[in-house]
Amino acid sequence: MTSELGLNHALVTGATSGIGEATVRALVASGRTVLAVARRQDRLEALASETGCSWMAADVRETEKLADGIEAFAPDIVVNNAGVGHGSSGLEDLDAAMIQEAIDINVVAPIQITALALAGMRARARGHIVNIGSIAGLHTLVSAVYGGTKSAVHRFSQNLRVELRGSGIRVTELCPGRVSTEFYQAASGDRDRLDQMGQSGIRELLPDDIAAAILFAVNAPAHVNVATIEILPTEQAVGGVHATPVEAKS
Ligand SMILES: NC(=O)c1ccc[n+]([C@@H]2O[C@H](COP(=O)([O-])OP(=O)(O)OC[C@H]3O[C@@H](n4cnc5c(N)ncnc54)[C@H](OP(=O)(O)O)[C@@H]3O)[C@@H](O)[C@H]2O)c1
């Protein structure tokens, strides 16, 4: 099934693992033409031979290279998913280069890629930007750096929706809680603490759960903009404390 809205060409960043990889599979299964973007070429090739997607081996910070690819592919859907959890264990565990990398990959790249895609979307009067934020961008949680970058994604998404009102271009932000991916292995910071954080001990979301939510948003009818989706494992709650009740004193 292709989209009645003509949203048939989807670009997905961070497509070699986790949420991005699952999203490529789901978008291809929905009948769309998909361009998968990430750095690891061997994984992109494997995904392409499995799904039939196209791919481009690129770092999301390589704006010039991406500009050519985006112009040629003319995406109707952009899923800004590539991201890193650098600093999830704490600001002081990061050196200056890693702080910069977190901001460049999580904040600057999705803004640049969106800017590159918007000209074509405006001309075609249709399009859908899907930004992968995080509950860390909505709520006060551990990680000043990661939460700071995802808060920027949140504000960017909210304000871009205002800028694009009346254009026919939709903006969706998806804010997951814990998803079972390679996220903590790929993050920079204190290795022991990151490994500990990676073992939540709960039944986490699966990348397919997030891909299904993205498909819900992009398949919505033209008059519906699914603005923000916050999606948590049932065993995770923001702000909650898991404690046994205080026994009543007699
Ligand atoms: N897992 C969670 O609990 C969770 C929760 C909330 C939000 N998120 C967000 O979900 C998104 C996806 O994360 P994930 O959990 O699926 O993690 P993941 O399994 O580590 O996947 C991250 C993907 O991003 C790509 N990537 C990283 N840096 C890149 C760069 N500079 N250029 C191009 N691609 C790059 C990686 O590919 P290459 O290394 O091949 O380039 C990989 O495909 C991120 O934005 C993350 O912040 C995750």
The ligand as a Gaussian input file, in Angstrom:
#p B3LYP/6-31G(d) Opt

LIG

0 1
 N       17.157000       3.191000      22.847000
 C       16.474000       4.011000      23.644000
 O       16.174000       3.663000      24.810000
 C       16.046000       5.374000      23.150000
 C       15.126000       6.086000      23.916000
 C       14.706000       7.340000      23.482000
 C       15.194000       7.856000      22.296000
 N       16.108000       7.151000      21.556000
 C       16.598000       7.756000      20.320000
 O       16.324000       6.875000      19.245000
 C       17.235000       7.133000      18.168000
 C       17.788000       5.817000      17.649000
 O       18.543000       5.202000      18.663000
 P       18.589000       3.622000      18.890000
 O       18.112000       3.367000      20.270000
 O       17.967000       2.911000      17.760000
 O       20.191000       3.446000      18.948000
 P       21.228000       2.579000      18.107000
 O       20.765000       1.157000      18.023000
 O       22.560000       2.871000      18.715000
 O       21.153000       3.222000      16.631000
 C       21.694000       4.482000      16.352000
 C       21.761000       4.645000      14.857000
 O       22.245000       5.978000      14.574000
 C       23.295000       5.888000      13.639000
 N       24.217000       6.993000      13.821000
 C       24.836000       7.396000      14.957000
 N       25.646000       8.420000      14.712000
 C       25.541000       8.685000      13.379000
 C       26.145000       9.609000      12.521000
 N       27.049000      10.510000      12.972000
 N       25.808000       9.607000      11.216000
 C       24.914000       8.699000      10.746000
 N       24.308000       7.796000      11.510000
 C       24.625000       7.778000      12.817000
 C       23.932000       4.527000      13.861000
 O       24.521000       4.052000      12.649000
 P       26.068000       4.053000      12.258000
 O       26.864000       3.849000      13.517000
 O       26.166000       2.929000      11.273000
 O       26.316000       5.393000      11.631000
 C       22.714000       3.689000      14.178000
 O       22.121000       3.230000      12.982000
 C       18.282000       8.102000      18.740000
 O       18.000000       9.410000      18.307000
 C       18.084000       7.989000      20.247000
 O       18.488000       9.162000      20.905000
 C       16.535000       5.911000      21.963000

